[in-house]
Amino acid sequence: MITTAERAAQLLKEHRASIDRLDAILVYTLGERFKHTQSVGLLKAEHDLPPSDPAREAAQIARLEDLAMQADLDPEFAKKFLNFVIAEVIQHHKQHQT
């Protein structure tokens, strides 16, 4: 017979395994995303376009907030996360323009 503590330990192990898989998915997904944003940065540099696009960024933030609500994720967290990613992308775009 399995004890309550053993069952809890097994559930904890299963949750942690799921978290590890999801972390890997996030990292690989961000890697793919940044490959595309690097290409965008090169295109912008080649065509003398500004490194940021405030209208697009605002639309993306609104879109992500909506997706977050659908996914039962705090929209404010989603907004902060996307703002962080956008700031990194803009930094990369600025590097291409120097």
N, C-alpha and C positions, 0 to 999 in steps of 0.2 A: 504494500500500500504506500502511496506517495503522500508525503506530508505537505501541509500548506506552504511551508517555506520552500520546499523543493519545487513545488508547482510554480510559486512566484519566481524562483530563480530561472526556471525553464522559460516562463513567459518573458522575463527580462532579457534572456539570451535571444529569444526570437525577435523581440522589438529591436534590440541592438543590431541584429543581423539585417533587419529591414532598413534601419537608419543608415547602416554602412553602405548598403546597396544604393539607397537614395542619394547619399552624399556623392558616390561615384557618378551617378547619373547627372547630378548638378554640375560637377566638375567638368565632365565631358561635354555637357550641353553648353556651359559657359565657354569652353574651348572652341566649340563650333561657332558660337555667337561671335567671339572675338576674331575668328578667321574672317567672317563676313564684314565685321566692322573695320578690320584692317584694310580690306579691299575697298570699302567705302572711303576710308581715309586717303588711300592712294588716289582714287578717282577725284576726290575733292581737291587734293593737292595739285594734280595734273591740270585741273580746270579752274584753278584759283577760286574755289568755293570756300566759304567760311567753315571752320571746323565744327561749329555747332549749328543746329537748326531748332531754335526755340519752339516753333509751332509743332514740329514733329515730336519733339521731346514732350511737350504738354499733351499731345494726343496719345502718345505711348503711355504716359503716366496714367491718364484717365482710363485707357484700355486695360492696363494692368490692375488698376484699382477695381475695375468691374470684374475682371477675371478672379481677383483675390476674393471678392465677395461670393462669387459662384463656387469657389473652392473652399469656402469657410475659413479663409485666412484673413488676418487683420489687414485691411486695405492700407492703413498707415505704415505698417511694416513693409508691405509690397512697394509702396511709394518710396520709402527710404532706401530699399534695396535697389530699385531701378535708378534712383538718383545717384547712388554710389556707382553703379555700372556705367551710367551715362557720363559721369565725371571722368571715369577711367578711359572711356572711349574718346572723349574730347581731348584728353591729354595725349592719347596716341595720335589722334588726327593732327594736333598741333606739332607733334614731333615730325610728322611727314612734311609739314609745310616749312620747316627750317632748312 
